[in-house]
Amino acid sequence: MSIVKKHTEAITNTSDSPFVKLKSINFGDCKWNSGFWAEKEKAAAERMLPYMGDVLCGDVGHGLNNFKIAAGEKEGEHKGFYWHDGDFYKFMEAKMYIYALTKDENLLKELDEYIEWIGKAQEEDGYIHTHIQITEGAERFSNRKYHEMYNYGHLFIAASVHFRLTGKRNFLDIAIKQADLLYTYFMPDTTHYQRFGFNQTQIMGLVELYRTVNDKKYLKLAEKFINRRGTFKIKHHSTTEGYPIGDMVQERTPFRESEEAVGHAVLALYYYAGAADVYAETGEKALIDTLDKLWSNITDKKMYVTGAVGQAHYGASTNLDMIEEGFIDAYMMPNMTAYNETCANLCNAMFSNRMMGIKEESRYADIIELVLYNSGLSGISIEGKDYFYSNPLRMVNNSRNYDSHDDVTESPVRQPYLECFCCPPNLVRTICKSSGWAYNLSENGVAVVLFGGNNLDTTMLDGSELKLSQDTEYPWKGIVKITVDACKSTAFDVKVRIPKWAVGSTLKVNGEDTGVAVTPGAFAVINRTWKAGDTIILDMPMEPVRLEGHNRIEEVRNQIAIKRGPIVYCIETPDLPKDVSILDIYINADAKLEAEHKSDFLGGVTVINTELQLREGKGDDMYSAVTKPVLKPYKTQLVPYFAWSNRGQAEMTVFMPVIW
């Protein structure tokens, strides 16, 4: 009897998860070979990661220095925010993916050096958190504002990935030692620790550690962190001082009673992703029922057209708890002050990725794609060395007093370093692992999730060989050619994602109509006996479309955005006459929208040529009497939202007032 090799080398190892229908492929089974994501991955390997390494391993980023100081082998103070260790782990994880794709031994050597320093910094009982270890007067697990749990979640995930992709235990053993200590502290029902799990990255990390070493105590501890939420009185005590409480950290309502996404968007979405991981292992119905409600609440009532989430820097929840960097009321979607932290947007994709695996439904992949091409990628410059923390949908010069902030989270231009450095490594690791999200495996088939030039060389869940190749110029063109290069001799499914926007798509096999339903927002399932050389052609119309918001989104009443395929567009001031403000442009409802690919512009993008109307004579009075405005036509181009702010400081808007 042959032994079926399981996909245990995946980003998230769902090979034995009983309640996951679409299983992850081994990382490296899919490789981008041409086109959009191949170019981004190449940029990550050649520019993004080396630059980030210089920053984090030097005196500016100070990430590695913190470990050296904690190890007692360097003098100095802790630099960076409390959660800086976790950001260094994310950087390491990104490097692991590039190592797995390239087998560059230099990367492995660098990782080993980092791991050696981390191991030296770890205390005998397993504790590691450099801020606490270095800072005089700070005590372990004394106040949740120190974000120990956030750091541990990223430690457990990165160490699990490192073991899977390298086969080495040096990082995994460090993580296990810390996880065992965490179990000792937090598994007992101790009053002091019951509110500690507020930055819920550790839930995902514990489940991933369970999947890696098959020790159920880690799964039970992950579940314990969920079960404790909302079981205590919401008032400050010694462990909560210095950080907002209640909805800000998702602790007012027990998870299984939650119906609305509240509070800090990153904390919330890591929490939901962790709960999805726990459901994947336990199958508890109450968990998935709540996750369904939360996903719908975000997607239908609190998500921007770019896939971004977390509407406000400061605000209040519906329960009137103070919140920061997070969700506010449904349909309250400001453009200029939209916060949309890059991490939150990426977490939105992570949450949807888990829901897709559980539900085996294509609609979740639409969110993954929307984020990847828009509100995720906007967080980094085309060169790969400058970053946005927040991602508004409109930027107007002098609209905010940027100097009033002690960081640059709301800067009008990307920055080469952010003191709060959580977003840059999160985005770079997402780019580096994107090929691992391109396909999933179903019970007797394969799901095509992301489109791009790639080769898939994997085994199906029954152990049989499967090789596919994808040829496409997506997202600039809508034709995707999938060729079967090798497969088993019996029938199986190829599930092709039909994006929700791709109305009117056609699907053919070997030039003939498949006869299966091609429904936008669903997988088209082709079951047949395949043979090498068979080709699938998905043809998606790529005409630009005009989008309007829900009637309750007051901010965009009588405004439209332009989208083509998965790409959201914007207008920015380099494409307008000098001194014309973004606030003085209008668009005719019937204006022609003509796509043109420019291979030597902004790294190679398709722009949309159109005619806008420029208003003259608008004053600065709060309110003023008005006669019919003077509007002058101006032919120009719209650019992909992710590519804005690569031509110097600029104004920008996604939504434009429309003249019907």
N, C-alpha and C positions, 0 to 999 in steps of 0.2 A: 504494500500500500504506500503510495507516494505521500510525502509530507508537504502540505500546502504552506508556502512561505507567507506569513502575515505581513501586513504593511505597518511594521512597528517603527519605521524610520521616518515617520511623517511629522509635520509641524505640530499637529495635535494628533496623538496616537489613539484613534478611535477603532482600531482593528478588533478589539474585544468589547467595545461599548455596546451593550445589548439593545439600547434604544436609539441608536444612530442608524439610519437607513442608507445614507450616502457616506461611505467611508473615505477617509483621506488616503491619498496615494503617498508612497514613500517620497520624501523630498529628493529631487534629482532625477526621478523617473520622467519628469517633464522638463525640457530645456527650451527656453526661448532661443530661436535661431535667426530671426529677422524681424524688422519692424519696430513698433512703438516700445513694447516692453523689453525687447532685446537691447534697444538703445538705452533705456533707462537703467536696466541692470548693469550694462557696461559702464555707464556713467557712475553708478554706485560703486562698482569695483575699482574704477580708475581714479575717481575724483572725490565722491562723497565720503567713502570710508577712510581713505588716507587722510583727507583734511580733518575729518572728525577725530581720527586717531591722534593727529598732531595736537588738536585742541584739548581733548580729554586726557591725554597722557603728558601734557605740558603744564605750565604754570597758570595758563588762562583758565582752562576747564578744570584742572586740579582733581579730576576724578581718580586717577591712579595714585596721585600724591596722597589722597585721603587714606587709601589702603596702606601705603608705605608708612604714613605717620601712625596709623593705628597699630601697625606691626612693630612700632618702636624703632624703626630703622631710618627715620627721617624726622627732622624737627619741623614744627609748624603748627598752624591751626587748621581746623576743618573749613573748607571753602565750598560754596554751592549750597543749595537748599537741603533740607533734611533728607529729601528723597534722592539725593544725587547718586548714591550707590546703585539704586535701581536703574537709573539712566545709563550708568556704565555697563550694567548687565545687558541692557537692550542693545547697546553698541556692540558688545561681545557677541550677542546672538546674531546680529546682522553679519558680522565677520564669519560666523560659523556657516551661514548659508552660502556665502561666496566661496569659502573653503570647500564645501560639499560639491559645488558646481565646477570648481577649477582644480581641486586637489593641490593647490599651491601650498607647499610645505612651510613657506615663510609665514603664512597666516596661522598655521597650526602652532608654529614656534611662538609667535606673538601671543596667541591665546594661552599657551602653557605658561608664559611669563606672567601674564595677568593673574592666572589661576594660582600661581605660586605665591604672589603677593597677597591675594585674597585669603589663601590658606594660612599664611603667616599672621594675618590680621585677626583671624578667627580665634576666639577664646576657647579655653580647654573644654568648656561645657557645650560649645557649639555656637555661642552668641557672636553675631557679627552685625554691626551697624556703626559705621565710622563716626558719625556725628556724636552719638552717645559715648563712644569709646574715647574720642579725642577731647570732647568739651567738658571742662571741669564743672561739676555740679549737676550734670545731666545724668539721669538714672534710667536704666533699661525698663521698658514697659511702665513708665511713670505717667506719661501723657501721650495720648494718641496723635497729637499734632506732630510728633516726631516721625510719623509715617513709617514705622518699622515694618508694618504689614505690607505696604506697597513694595518696599525693597525686597522682602522675602518672596513675594509672588513672582517678581521678575527674576530673582535668583533661582527659584525652583524651575521656572519655565526654561531659562537659559541653560541651566545645568542638565535638564532632561534632554533638550535639543542637542547639546554638546555630546552627551553620551550616545545618542542615537546616530549622530552624523560622524562621530570619530571613533566610537567604540571604547573611548578612554573614560575611566571612572574618577579621575582626579577632581573634576568640578562637581560631579554627582555626589561624591562622598562628603564634600563640604555642605552641599544642600541638604543631604540626609541628616547630617549632624545638627544643622539648624532646625530642620523640620521636627526632629525628635525633641529638641528643646521646646519648640513651640507647642508640641503636643503636651509636654509636661506642664507647661504654664496654663494653657488655655482649654484643655479638654475638661478639667474639673469645673464645676459650676461655682466659680468664685466671683463674688460681687464686684471686686475691684476690676476684674478683667472682662466683665460681660459686655461692655460697650466698646471694646478695643478694636473690633474688626471692621472699622468704618471705611477704610480705603481698601476695597475688597479684592485687590489683585491676588492676595494670598489664596483665595478660593480656587481660582483657575490654576494657580501654581501647585496647590496641594493635590488637586485632581490629576494634573499632569504627572506629578511625582508618583501618585498611586498607579497610574497607567504604566509608568516606567519600571517601578520595582515591585509592583503587585502587593503592596502592604496596605491592607484595608483601613488601618488607623488613620492614614492621611485623608482618605475619602470621608471617614466619619468626622474628622476634625473640620473638613470643608463644610460638611453638612451642619455641624454645630455652629459655625459662624453665621450661616443663614438662619438657623432656628432661633438664635439669640436676638435677632433684630426686632425691635419694637416690643420687647418684653420688659421694659424698664421705664421709670418716670423720666420725662424729658426735662431735666434741669442740670445745671452745671455742677460738677464736683471736681475733685483734684485731677482726674484723668482727662477732663474735657476742656479745662480753662485754656483760653487762647485760640480757640477754633470754634466756628459756628456749630450749633447743635440742631437736632430735629431733622426736618426734611433735607437740610443741606447735606447731611450724610446718610440719608435714607434710613433713619432709625425711628421715625415717629410711627410708622405702620409696619406690622409684621409682613414679611415678604409675601406670604400666601394670601394676604388681604389687599395687596397693592393693585391698583388699577391705573395709576398715573405715574409717569416718569417725573421725578422731582429732584431738586437739589443739584449739586455739582455734577455736570454731565459725565465727566470721566469716571468719577467714583461710581455713579449710577450704572454706567454701561459695563464697566469691569465687573460690577456686582451681578448684573443680569447675565453676562457671558459666563461667569462662574456658576451661577445657578443653572444655566443651560448645560454646563459640563457635569454638574451633579445629577441633573435629570438624565443625561445620557447614560449614566451608570446605574441609577436607581429606578428610573421610570415612574417616579411619584407623580400622579396625575395633577395634584394641586400645584406643583412647580410649573408644569407646562401650561396649565390653564392661566396662571399668572403671567408667564412669559409671553403668551399669545396677546394678552391684554396690553402689556407694556410695549411690545413691539408695534402693535397697531396704534397705540397712543402716540408714540414717537413719530412713526412714519406718516400717519394721517393727520396729525395735529401740531407737531412741534419740529418738523424737519424742513430745512430750506431746500430750494430747488436744486442746489448743488450737493445734497446729501449731508450738509453740515448740520450740527446740533449744538445746543447750548446757547440760547438766544442772548443772554445778558451777562455782562461782567459782574454787576451787582443788581440784586432785586429781591423779590420775595416769592415764596411758594404760595399755592392756593390756601395753605394753612397759615400763611403770614409768617413763616419762618424766614429769617434772613438767608439768602443764598448768594454764592459767588460762582462765577464761571459756569453758569448752569441753565437748567430748564426753568422757564416761567410759565405763565398761563398759555393755554391752547390758543393758537392762531395769533399770538402776540409776537410778531416777527419783524422787528426793526431791521433795516438794511444797514444804515450808517454805523449804528452802535452794536450791530450783531457781533457777538464774541466768537463763537464757533472755533473753539480751540482745536488746533490740528489733532491733538491726541483724542479729543472727543469724537471727531469725525472718523478717525481710524478705528476707534472702539465701536462706533456704529457699524462699521463693516465687519469687525470681529464678531459682534453679537449676531449679525445677520448670517455670517458664515456658519456659526453653530446651529442656528435655527434651520438653515437650509439642509444641513446634514441630518438633523432630527426629523424634519418634516418631508424631505425629498421634494421640495417645491421650489420652482425657479424664481418666484417673486422675491425671495430673499437675496438671490444673486444679483438682481437688478440694483439693490442697494449697495452691495459690494462694489459693483462696477461704477455706479454713480459716484461713490466716494473716491475710488481709485483715480478716476479721470478728472475729478473736479476738486472737491474740498480737501482731499488728502494731498494731492500733488501740488496744489497751490501753496503748500507750506514750505516749499523749497525752490530756490532759483533754478533756472535751466542749467547753469554752470554747476550747481550742486554744493555751493559753499555759503549760502545765505538763507536765512529762515524767517518765516512768519510763524508767530504763536497763535494769533487770532486771524480769522479769515472772513472779514465783513463782505457784504454784497455791494456796498457802495463806499467809496473813499473820496472825501472832499478835503482839499487842503485847508489847514487851519480850523478844521471842524472840532478838534479836541486839543486840549493843552497837554501834549504828550510828556512834557517835562514834569507833570504833576505825579507821574508814576515812578516808583523806585526800580522799575525794570522796563523792558521794551516789549511787553506782551501786546501792546496795541500800537506798535510803530507803523508809520505810513510807508516805510520801506523795510525790506528784509534785512536781517542783521547777521553778521558773521559769527556772533555768539550770543546766546541768551542765558542769563544767569539761571533762570528757570529752564533747564535744558531737557525737559521731559519729551518735548515734541520731536526735535530733530532725529534722535536715534530711533524713536518709534516709527517715524516715516521711512527712514532709510532701511530699517529691518523689514518693513512691509514691502518696499520695492524689491529688496533682496530675496524675499520669500514668495513673491507673487506667482512664480511658476508652480509652486506647490498648491495654489488655489485654482489652477486652470482646469483640472479634471477631478472628479470623484468617482468612486466605484459603487455600483448598486449590486443588488443580490445576484443578478445575472446580466451585468452590463456595465457601461461606462457613461458618465454624464459629462458633457462638454459645457463647462461653466464660463470660462473666459476665452475670448477670441484673441489670437495673435499668432504670428509665425512661430511654430514650435514642433518638436518631436516628442512623442510619448512612447516610452519603452518600459512596459510594466507587466504585471501579472494580474489577472482578474481574481476575484475572491475565491474561485474554484481552483486557482493555481495555474490556469492556462495562460499562454503567452498572448500579449496584445501590444501591437505597435501601430500607432497612428501618426500622421503628420498633418499639420495645419498650415495652409498657405493663404495669407490674407494681408491686405493693407489697412485693415481695421485699426483705429477707429475712423480713418479718413475715407475709406470705401467700405461698402456694405456687403461685399461678396466674400464668403468664407468657404474655402475648399478643404475638406477633410478627406484624407486618403487612408484607407486601411492597408497597412504594410505587412502585417502578419496577424493571424488570429486563429482561434480554434475552429474546428470543422462543424460544430453544432451551432444552432441559432442563439443569438444573444441580442440585448438591447443596446442601441446607441441613442442616448437621450440628448437632444440638441436644445440648448436654451434659446428660446425666442424672447428677446427683450420686450418689455411692456410697450416701449415706444415704437417697436418695429412692426407697425400695422401694414399689412399687405405683403408680408414676406412669403417667399416660396422656398420649398425644400425638395431637392431632387436627388435620386441615387442613380448613378450611371446615366444621367441625362433624362431620366423618366420621373414623373411625379411619384412621390412616395405613397400617396393615398392616406396619409395620417394627418390628423388635425395639426394645423400650424397656428397655434393660438398665442397671441402676444401675452407675455407674462407667465408662460408655462413651458415645460419641457415638451418638445415634439418627440415622441418615442417611436423609433424605427426598430422593429424586431424582424430579423431575417437571418438566414444562413449567409454569413459574410465570407468573402474570400479576398486574398491579397489583390490589390489593384482596384477594388471598389472605391468609388468616390461619392462623397456627399457634397452637394453645393447648396449652401444657404445664401439666399439673396435678399438682403434687407434694404428697403428703400431708405435713402439718406437725405431726403429733402429737408431743408431747415423748417422748423415749426415754431409757431408763436405760442407761448405759454402764458396763461393768466393764473393768478392765485385765487384761492377760495374767497368767497364774498366777505368772510370775517377777518381776512388779513387786511386790515385797514391801510397798512403801509403801502400796499401795491394796488390799491383800487385804481382802475383805469390805467394800469401800466402792464407792459408785457416784457417777457424775457425771450431770448432766442436760443433754441437748442437744435443741434444737428446730431443724430445718432445719440451716443452717450455723452457728448460734449456740450456743456453750457457755455455760452458766449457772453462777452461784455464789450463795452466801448470804453477806451481810456484816452486820456488827453493827448498822447503823442499822435493820435489819429484825428485830431481836431485842430482848427486854426488856433494860433497862439492867443492866450487869454480867454478862450471860451471855456466856461465851466461846464462840468458834467450836469449841473442842475439846470442848464439852459438848453438841453437837447430834447427833441421829441422824435417820434418815428410814426410815419403813416402806416395805417393798418394794412394797406395794400402795397407797401413798398416792396420792390423786388429783393429777394434774398438769394444771392448767387455765390455758391461755394467755389473757392479757388485754392488749390494747394500751392504753398510756397515752401519749397524744400530748403531754401537758404534763409528763412525768416523764423526767428524765435525757436531755433532748433529743428525746424521743419514742421509746419502746422498747416492746416486748412483754415483759411479765413473766410468770412462771409462779407461780400461786398454788398453795400446797400446805400440808400440815400436817407439821411437824417434831416430834420428841420432844426435850425438854430434860431433861438429866440433872442431878440435884441432889446436893450433898454430896460431890463428888469433891475429894480433898485434893491436896496438893503433894508427898507422899512419892514417892520414886523407885519404890517398889513397896509395895503395901498389900493386906491381906486384903480380900476383897470378898464381899458377899452380893448378892442380886438388886438391881440399881440402881433407884432411884426415877426414873421418867420421866414427864414431864407434856407433854401435847399443846399445840402452839402453832401457830396458823394465821398464815402469813406469805407472803412472796413471794421468789422467786429473781430475780436481775437478770442481764442479759448480762455476761459476764466483762469485756468491753472497757469497760463503763461503771462498774466498781467504783471506789471511792476518789474519787468526785465529790461526796461529802457529808461531807467532813471525814475525819480519820484514822479508820480502821476496821480491824477484823479481817475476814478473808475466807477462804473455802475453796471450791474447786471440787468436790473429792471429799468425800463424807460417809459415815460408817459406816452400814450398812444393817441393819435388823431384818427378817429374812426371815419 
